[in-house]
Amino acid sequence: MAVREFGKEFTKSDTLKSALLFFVHFVIFVAIAMFLVVGMEIKNFSDHLRVNGANYLYALFSIFLLIAIMYFYFYFENKTMLSSMRNITLIFAVLDVYFIMSWFIGEKIDIYARPVAFVALMIYVLIGRREAIFMNIVSALLVFIIDTFSPGNALTQNEYYSSLIISFSAGMLAIFFCGKAKTRFTVVLIGIFIVIPIDVIIFLLEVSNFVDVNTVTELSDMQRVVTRMGYGLFGGVASTILFLTILPLFEWVFNCLTVYRLRELTSSDAKILKKLQMEAPGTYNHSMMVAQLAEACAAAIGENVDYARAAALYHDVGKLHNPEHFTENQGDYNLHDELSPELSADIIRSHANDGYALIRNHHLPDFLADVAVQHHGTMPIRYFYAKALKMTDGELNIEDFSYLGPKPQTKIAAIVMIADSSEAVVRAAKAHTPEAAEKCIRAVIEERMDLEQFSECDVTLADLTKIRLALVHALTGVNHHRIKYPNLKYKRTESGKTTGENE
């Protein structure tokens, strides 16, 4: 039996494909580890394997066990991750990059100089908080296993365990504070902050190695403490610097939507938005208004405000295909006066699919494309359906005058659907009072509920109530009453003073 996740089906075939991909990535990770750890011993590999074979077998099974636990975690907690081959590859790519960096820095610099919060920051920004917490634990254990069973390591047992605790605690702190980081500078500050527990652990470990009855034996011992604490400082800051350096590459390769990329996509310099402003100014201004409304609605129901704003800004970019056929871009002349209702409806509804194609062709995040094609669901285009009814005596199939769908699959898509129509209806009705605006918005929501437009997303009646109230507040704030300014005619007297009189 298939499992339904926001309109998608997770089948037995998906289970097998995802399990196979996990196994392939497990093999790749082990190959990377073997190359780095025993690459130097390759000339005497058979002798090396005979001496250390038991350790390698133990490490291999431990890594396999962790990868299997990863799979079952996502299978039971977040199947949407397994339904996307790209997401699985993303997770392992982060682990591979972290392991390679950790091995080189640990070998060439110091074990405490590793970018211990790298995985936590990457997964948090690219996927989410819950997944970041889990993957932080996995990454810490993976590096600990390889450290423990690597040949030729001169580390003490205390250093192994300290490294594990540092990796875990630094990553967790980075996750807890990353949500408040809206700029790259604040991310670097997080790197400095997580140095505190790192250096405390290093200090306690190093001091315990040479302190006898609270007396430091040699000055060089204290220098060693300071040096290794310096490596800890380097590791904390390096976590954030490497994160900020590598993140754009992951955003581009895996087409991820992050808070930093959102800022770039929603700026006035964004390519598509700039084109929309130049070629369809009415649609651009409408989208700006819908973005403001979507932000308010998202905040009201606890959804991601940045995602809602970005989705609203791009929801109508498909109108770039025929901007002059949409009312907000027309002057006094309406091109639809010369077209049949069927052709007009086809042109109007095509903007949803055109927007989807345009966003995908520009390699923008799938989330934006999905909202663009879903924001009208399967709603009928009432104006041209009513016009067609007047021109025929027979029955008309309303589906010929309806959007092709799909219906909204997420709460944000539902928000954009409601905000889009509410802005247009309130503007057309000149509903400037809260009562009039509330009546219009309630009608918009009830019509979509009657036509089951929210049947494929998890929006609730409580959410719809909060959305309605947020829209009423926002729209009446925009259309607030202003006093009428008197017409004055100014003139200057012979003495040089300026006076005015009513016209």
C-alpha positions as semicolon CSV with decimal commas, in nm:
position;residue;x (nm);y (nm);z (nm)
1;M;0,000;0,000;0,000
2;A;0,138;0,341;-0,098
3;V;0,199;0,611;0,158
4;R;0,059;0,954;0,068
5;E;0,283;1,255;0,141
6;F;0,136;1,591;0,029
7;G;-0,010;1,449;-0,289
8;K;0,287;1,221;-0,370
9;E;0,296;0,846;-0,342
10;F;0,583;0,657;-0,177
11;T;0,567;0,311;-0,331
12;K;0,757;-0,015;-0,285
13;S;0,958;0,078;-0,593
14;D;1,063;0,405;-0,422
15;T;1,165;0,205;-0,113
16;L;1,391;-0,022;-0,317
17;K;1,541;0,265;-0,517
18;S;1,618;0,471;-0,209
19;A;1,765;0,171;-0,024
20;L;1,985;0,091;-0,324
21;L;2,101;0,454;-0,345
22;F;2,186;0,451;0,027
23;F;2,394;0,139;-0,026
24;V;2,575;0,293;-0,325
25;H;2,661;0,601;-0,120
26;F;2,775;0,378;0,166
27;V;3,020;0,208;-0,073
28;I;3,140;0,548;-0,199
29;F;3,194;0,675;0,157
30;V;3,388;0,362;0,255
31;A;3,600;0,392;-0,061
32;I;3,686;0,754;0,023
33;A;3,769;0,656;0,382
34;M;3,989;0,366;0,274
35;F;4,171;0,581;0,021
36;L;4,246;0,853;0,277
37;V;4,316;0,634;0,578
38;V;4,522;0,352;0,423
39;G;4,629;0,515;0,097
40;M;4,979;0,565;0,236
41;E;5,005;0,190;0,306
42;I;4,889;0,079;-0,038
43;K;5,230;-0,068;-0,129
44;N;5,207;-0,313;0,160
45;F;4,831;-0,344;0,157
46;S;4,814;-0,721;0,201
47;D;5,040;-0,713;0,507
48;H;4,862;-0,405;0,634
49;L;4,521;-0,572;0,593
50;R;4,639;-0,887;0,770
51;V;4,752;-0,687;1,074
52;N;4,456;-0,445;1,088
53;G;4,184;-0,655;0,919
54;A;3,980;-0,706;1,237
55;N;3,974;-0,332;1,307
56;Y;3,866;-0,255;0,952
57;L;3,589;-0,513;0,967
58;Y;3,464;-0,364;1,293
59;A;3,476;-0,011;1,149
60;L;3,306;-0,124;0,828
61;F;3,017;-0,283;1,016
62;S;2,982;0,021;1,243
63;I;2,962;0,255;0,943
64;F;2,711;0,026;0,771
65;L;2,501;0,023;1,087
66;L;2,498;0,404;1,104
67;I;2,399;0,433;0,735
68;A;2,119;0,180;0,790
69;I;1,995;0,378;1,090
70;M;1,999;0,691;0,871
71;Y;1,781;0,514;0,616
72;F;1,527;0,394;0,872
73;Y;1,518;0,736;1,036
74;F;1,411;0,900;0,711
75;Y;1,180;0,609;0,624
76;F;0,981;0,647;0,945
77;E;1,020;1,021;1,008
78;N;1,045;1,195;0,667
79;K;0,967;0,985;0,361
80;T;0,979;1,291;0,137
81;M;1,357;1,282;0,176
82;L;1,370;0,927;0,041
83;S;1,131;1,001;-0,245
84;S;1,388;1,239;-0,394
85;M;1,712;1,088;-0,520
86;R;1,857;1,438;-0,523
87;N;1,798;1,481;-0,149
88;I;1,970;1,151;-0,070
89;T;2,270;1,249;-0,279
90;L;2,274;1,590;-0,107
91;I;2,296;1,433;0,240
92;F;2,583;1,205;0,147
93;A;2,763;1,480;-0,044
94;V;2,767;1,689;0,274
95;L;2,901;1,391;0,473
96;D;3,168;1,315;0,213
97;V;3,288;1,676;0,197
98;Y;3,296;1,699;0,578
99;F;3,490;1,376;0,614
100;I;3,750;1,476;0,353
101;M;3,800;1,818;0,516
102;S;3,815;1,664;0,865
103;W;4,074;1,407;0,763
104;F;4,305;1,657;0,590
105;I;4,277;1,919;0,866
106;G;4,320;1,656;1,136
107;E;4,628;1,514;0,963
108;K;4,792;1,838;0,850
109;I;4,696;2,076;1,132
110;D;4,533;1,930;1,443
111;I;4,234;1,719;1,540
112;Y;4,081;2,016;1,723
113;A;4,102;2,236;1,412
114;R;3,834;2,038;1,231
115;P;3,518;2,225;1,108
116;V;3,304;2,041;1,363
117;A;2,980;2,234;1,297
118;F;2,992;2,210;0,918
119;V;2,742;1,925;0,875
120;A;2,499;2,075;1,125
121;L;2,498;2,414;0,949
122;M;2,472;2,269;0,598
123;I;2,187;2,029;0,672
124;Y;2,001;2,289;0,880
125;V;2,005;2,546;0,600
126;L;1,955;2,305;0,308
127;I;1,697;2,069;0,464
128;G;1,578;2,155;0,815
129;R;1,636;2,162;1,191
130;R;1,521;1,811;1,280
131;E;1,729;1,649;1,007
132;A;2,030;1,864;1,108
133;I;2,012;1,741;1,468
134;F;2,008;1,379;1,355
135;M;2,282;1,418;1,093
136;N;2,503;1,604;1,343
137;I;2,498;1,294;1,564
138;V;2,569;1,066;1,266
139;S;2,862;1,276;1,141
140;A;3,020;1,295;1,487
141;L;2,998;0,916;1,526
142;L;3,130;0,848;1,175
143;V;3,446;1,053;1,228
144;F;3,489;0,901;1,575
145;I;3,473;0,548;1,430
146;I;3,730;0,624;1,163
147;D;3,956;0,805;1,411
148;T;3,944;0,510;1,649
149;F;4,032;0,245;1,392
150;S;4,275;0,438;1,171
151;P;4,627;0,291;1,172
152;G;4,915;0,504;1,284
153;N;4,704;0,750;1,485
154;A;4,904;0,889;1,775
155;L;4,598;1,025;1,953
156;T;4,521;0,933;2,310
157;Q;4,194;0,774;2,415
158;N;4,091;1,097;2,587
159;E;4,147;1,288;2,265
160;Y;3,919;1,050;2,074
161;Y;3,635;1,099;2,319
162;S;3,695;1,473;2,352
163;S;3,679;1,507;1,974
164;L;3,344;1,322;1,973
165;I;3,198;1,544;2,246
166;I;3,327;1,859;2,075
167;S;3,176;1,757;1,738
168;F;2,840;1,680;1,894
169;S;2,812;1,985;2,123
170;A;2,944;2,239;1,871
171;G;2,707;2,113;1,602
172;M;2,407;2,122;1,835
173;L;2,482;2,478;1,948
174;A;2,520;2,586;1,585
175;I;2,176;2,439;1,506
176;F;2,008;2,608;1,802
177;F;2,140;2,952;1,712
178;C;2,140;2,924;1,331
179;G;1,770;3,007;1,309
180;K;1,842;3,362;1,424
181;A;2,122;3,412;1,172
182;K;1,984;3,619;0,883
183;T;2,316;3,749;0,752
184;R;2,653;3,592;0,677
185;F;2,816;3,804;0,947
186;T;2,590;3,660;1,217
187;V;2,678;3,310;1,097
188;V;3,046;3,388;1,158
189;L;2,951;3,510;1,507
190;I;2,793;3,169;1,568
191;G;3,127;3,013;1,478
192;I;3,296;3,230;1,741
193;F;3,031;3,145;1,999
194;I;3,063;2,767;1,960
195;V;3,437;2,803;2,029
196;I;3,355;2,849;2,400
197;P;3,256;2,486;2,478
198;I;3,527;2,360;2,240
199;D;3,804;2,548;2,419
200;V;3,672;2,462;2,765
201;I;3,688;2,091;2,680
202;I;4,035;2,129;2,528
203;F;4,159;2,324;2,829
204;L;4,032;2,070;3,082
205;L;4,175;1,778;2,885
206;E;4,517;1,931;2,824
207;V;4,559;2,068;3,176
208;S;4,471;1,728;3,325
209;N;4,760;1,576;3,129
210;F;5,037;1,767;3,301
211;V;4,904;1,934;3,616
212;D;5,028;1,777;3,939
213;V;4,887;1,919;4,260
214;N;4,775;2,237;4,082
215;T;5,128;2,312;3,962
216;V;5,226;2,349;3,599
217;T;5,555;2,168;3,547
218;E;5,688;2,353;3,245
219;L;5,612;2,669;3,053
220;S;5,600;2,465;2,731
221;D;5,304;2,272;2,871
222;M;5,098;2,592;2,904
223;Q;5,204;2,693;2,554
224;R;5,070;2,360;2,431
225;V;4,735;2,432;2,600
226;V;4,712;2,776;2,440
227;T;4,813;2,637;2,101
228;R;4,551;2,364;2,104
229;M;4,287;2,608;2,225
230;G;4,388;2,820;1,928
231;Y;4,320;2,522;1,705
232;G;3,978;2,495;1,870
233;L;3,913;2,860;1,785
234;F;4,021;2,789;1,428
235;G;3,786;2,490;1,406
236;G;3,483;2,685;1,526
237;V;3,536;2,979;1,292
238;A;3,643;2,751;1,005
239;S;3,308;2,570;1,038
240;T;3,117;2,883;0,946
241;I;3,364;3,012;0,686
242;L;3,372;2,680;0,501
243;F;2,993;2,660;0,531
244;L;2,948;3,003;0,372
245;T;3,206;2,921;0,103
246;I;3,066;2,583;-0,001
247;L;2,694;2,657;0,048
248;P;2,648;2,846;-0,286
249;L;2,788;2,543;-0,471
250;F;2,535;2,311;-0,304
251;E;2,256;2,564;-0,368
252;W;2,339;2,561;-0,737
253;V;2,412;2,190;-0,786
254;F;2,110;2,067;-0,586
255;N;1,886;2,366;-0,667
256;C;1,808;2,431;-0,300
257;L;1,613;2,724;-0,163
258;T;1,793;2,873;0,139
259;V;1,746;3,197;0,330
260;Y;2,054;3,340;0,160
261;R;1,946;3,241;-0,189
262;L;1,597;3,370;-0,113
263;R;1,742;3,714;-0,054
264;E;1,909;3,704;-0,394
265;L;1,597;3,576;-0,572
266;T;1,367;3,835;-0,414
267;S;1,589;4,138;-0,463
268;S;1,500;4,401;-0,723
269;D;1,801;4,286;-0,926
270;A;1,669;3,930;-0,972
271;K;1,658;3,861;-1,345
272;I;1,296;3,746;-1,383
273;L;1,155;4,006;-1,143
274;K;1,343;4,280;-1,324
275;K;1,197;4,162;-1,654
276;L;0,851;4,146;-1,497
277;Q;0,885;4,505;-1,375
278;M;0,983;4,626;-1,723
279;E;0,744;4,425;-1,940
280;A;0,445;4,372;-1,710
281;P;0,447;4,654;-1,452
282;G;0,088;4,591;-1,344
283;T;0,161;4,225;-1,271
284;Y;0,481;4,323;-1,090
285;N;0,298;4,565;-0,859
286;H;0,025;4,306;-0,799
287;S;0,290;4,046;-0,710
288;M;0,456;4,287;-0,467
289;M;0,123;4,340;-0,295
290;V;0,049;3,965;-0,282
291;A;0,396;3,908;-0,136
292;Q;0,317;4,148;0,148
293;L;-0,014;3,971;0,212
294;A;0,145;3,625;0,195
295;E;0,403;3,729;0,453
296;A;0,130;3,834;0,694
297;C;-0,063;3,510;0,640
298;A;0,244;3,291;0,680
299;A;0,335;3,464;1,005
300;A;-0,021;3,416;1,131
301;I;-0,014;3,036;1,090
302;G;0,354;2,978;1,168
303;E;0,478;2,908;0,814
304;N;0,811;3,023;0,671
305;V;0,766;3,393;0,595
306;D;1,062;3,412;0,355
307;Y;0,932;3,119;0,151
308;A;0,584;3,272;0,133
309;R;0,718;3,606;0,014
310;A;0,937;3,449;-0,254
311;A;0,656;3,223;-0,380
312;A;0,419;3,521;-0,404
313;L;0,672;3,731;-0,596
314;Y;0,712;3,457;-0,859
315;H;0,357;3,321;-0,873
316;D;0,255;3,523;-1,181
317;V;0,579;3,531;-1,381
318;G;0,406;3,319;-1,647
319;K;0,221;3,635;-1,752
320;L;0,545;3,747;-1,918
321;H;0,441;3,525;-2,210
322;N;0,139;3,744;-2,297
323;P;0,147;4,040;-2,057
324;E;-0,093;4,254;-2,263
325;H;-0,372;3,996;-2,223
326;F;-0,398;4,052;-1,848
327;T;-0,612;4,334;-1,708
328;E;-0,349;4,485;-1,479
329;N;-0,120;4,548;-1,779
330;Q;-0,387;4,686;-2,013
331;G;-0,489;5,042;-2,077
332;D;-0,831;5,140;-2,205
333;Y;-0,833;4,874;-2,477
334;N;-0,904;4,508;-2,389
335;L;-0,760;4,255;-2,635
336;H;-1,011;3,993;-2,521
337;D;-1,294;4,193;-2,683
338;E;-1,178;4,048;-3,017
339;L;-1,134;3,689;-2,893
340;S;-1,374;3,405;-2,825
341;P;-1,431;3,319;-2,457
342;E;-1,269;2,977;-2,511
343;L;-0,950;3,129;-2,654
344;S;-0,939;3,396;-2,384
345;A;-0,975;3,134;-2,111
346;D;-0,698;2,927;-2,267
347;I;-0,462;3,229;-2,274
348;I;-0,542;3,324;-1,915
349;R;-0,503;2,977;-1,767
350;S;-0,180;2,910;-1,956
351;H;0,010;3,155;-1,733
352;A;0,025;2,896;-1,452
353;N;0,206;2,638;-1,666
354;D;0,409;2,910;-1,840
355;G;0,531;3,028;-1,499
356;Y;0,627;2,674;-1,402
357;A;0,826;2,628;-1,723
358;L;0,994;2,969;-1,697
359;I;1,110;2,909;-1,340
360;R;1,240;2,561;-1,421
361;N;1,418;2,683;-1,735
362;H;1,604;2,942;-1,524
363;H;1,714;2,665;-1,284
364;L;1,531;2,824;-0,993
365;P;1,410;2,616;-0,695
366;D;1,129;2,369;-0,762
367;F;0,931;2,516;-0,474
368;L;0,875;2,840;-0,667
369;A;0,772;2,651;-0,981
370;D;0,530;2,433;-0,782
371;V;0,352;2,733;-0,629
372;A;0,334;2,904;-0,970
373;V;0,149;2,610;-1,124
374;Q;-0,069;2,542;-0,817
375;H;-0,182;2,892;-0,716
376;H;-0,508;2,872;-0,917
377;G;-0,565;2,502;-0,860
378;T;-0,855;2,385;-1,077
379;M;-1,062;2,700;-1,028
380;P;-1,296;2,808;-1,310
381;I;-1,223;3,135;-1,491
382;R;-1,562;3,281;-1,408
383;Y;-1,555;3,591;-1,630
384;F;-1,507;3,404;-1,957
385;Y;-1,730;3,115;-1,853
386;A;-2,012;3,362;-1,785
387;K;-1,938;3,537;-2,116
388;A;-1,959;3,206;-2,301
389;L;-2,289;3,120;-2,132
390;K;-2,440;3,437;-2,272
391;M;-2,327;3,343;-2,624
392;T;-2,472;2,991;-2,636
393;D;-2,801;2,818;-2,570
394;G;-2,645;2,479;-2,506
395;E;-2,456;2,336;-2,210
396;L;-2,090;2,423;-2,158
397;N;-1,829;2,206;-1,988
398;I;-1,692;2,422;-1,707
399;E;-1,364;2,230;-1,718
400;D;-1,296;2,392;-2,057
401;F;-1,288;2,724;-1,871
402;S;-1,094;2,604;-1,565
403;Y;-0,727;2,600;-1,469
404;L;-0,554;2,268;-1,521
405;G;-0,416;2,233;-1,169
406;P;-0,279;2,069;-0,967
407;K;-0,447;2,196;-0,653
408;P;-0,227;2,349;-0,380
409;Q;-0,002;2,086;-0,223
410;T;0,135;2,297;0,064
411;K;0,009;2,560;0,305
412;I;0,218;2,827;0,132
413;A;0,060;2,743;-0,205
414;A;-0,282;2,776;-0,040
415;I;-0,180;3,111;0,112
416;V;-0,070;3,245;-0,227
417;M;-0,395;3,122;-0,385
418;I;-0,608;3,306;-0,128
419;A;-0,393;3,621;-0,112
420;D;-0,378;3,646;-0,493
421;S;-0,756;3,640;-0,538
422;S;-0,830;3,845;-0,226
423;E;-0,607;4,130;-0,340
424;A;-0,780;4,140;-0,680
425;V;-1,135;4,110;-0,540
426;V;-1,088;4,372;-0,267
427;R;-0,928;4,610;-0,516
428;A;-1,209;4,561;-0,770
429;A;-1,482;4,603;-0,507
430;K;-1,307;4,907;-0,353
431;A;-1,369;4,744;-0,017
432;H;-1,180;4,987;0,204
433;T;-1,353;4,915;0,535
434;P;-1,274;4,608;0,746
435;E;-1,633;4,487;0,712
436;A;-1,637;4,513;0,333
437;A;-1,290;4,356;0,299
438;E;-1,383;4,073;0,535
439;K;-1,693;3,996;0,327
440;C;-1,489;3,976;0,005
441;I;-1,215;3,761;0,156
442;R;-1,463;3,526;0,322
443;A;-1,631;3,474;-0,016
444;V;-1,296;3,396;-0,178
445;I;-1,211;3,132;0,084
446;E;-1,559;2,976;0,089
447;E;-1,566;2,945;-0,290
448;R;-1,236;2,755;-0,286
449;M;-1,354;2,533;-0,004
450;D;-1,675;2,453;-0,196
451;L;-1,464;2,355;-0,498
452;E;-1,231;2,145;-0,277
453;Q;-0,919;2,340;-0,367
454;F;-0,755;2,265;-0,030
455;S;-0,820;1,889;-0,035
456;E;-0,458;1,801;-0,119
457;C;-0,276;2,016;0,136
458;D;-0,272;2,014;0,514
459;V;-0,428;2,356;0,570
460;T;-0,692;2,348;0,846
461;L;-1,007;2,549;0,917
462;A;-0,821;2,718;1,201
463;D;-0,545;2,814;0,954
464;L;-0,802;2,955;0,710
465;T;-0,956;3,166;0,986
466;K;-0,616;3,310;1,078
467;I;-0,539;3,373;0,711
468;R;-0,870;3,558;0,666
469;L;-0,809;3,781;0,967
470;A;-0,452;3,855;0,858
471;L;-0,571;3,954;0,510
472;V;-0,844;4,180;0,645
473;H;-0,593;4,358;0,866
474;A;-0,332;4,391;0,591
475;L;-0,566;4,500;0,310
476;T;-0,753;4,757;0,517
477;G;-0,418;4,892;0,631
478;V;-0,313;4,941;0,270
479;N;-0,646;5,091;0,164
480;H;-0,679;5,317;0,467
481;H;-0,882;5,637;0,451
482;R;-0,700;5,961;0,374
483;I;-0,829;6,318;0,402
484;K;-0,890;6,511;0,082
485;Y;-0,623;6,777;0,036
486;P;-0,750;7,127;-0,059
487;N;-0,638;7,287;-0,384
488;L;-0,420;7,591;-0,311
489;K;-0,264;7,839;-0,546
490;Y;0,064;7,987;-0,421
491;K;0,201;8,331;-0,507
492;R;0,481;8,551;-0,387
493;T;0,409;8,907;-0,263
494;E;0,620;9,213;-0,337
495;S;0,778;9,185;0,007
496;G;0,903;8,836;-0,077
497;K;0,658;8,639;0,136
498;T;0,469;8,335;0,003
499;T;0,091;8,331;0,044
500;G;-0,177;8,094;-0,075
501;E;-0,542;8,109;-0,168
502;N;-0,805;7,847;-0,249
503;E;-0,861;7,779;-0,614
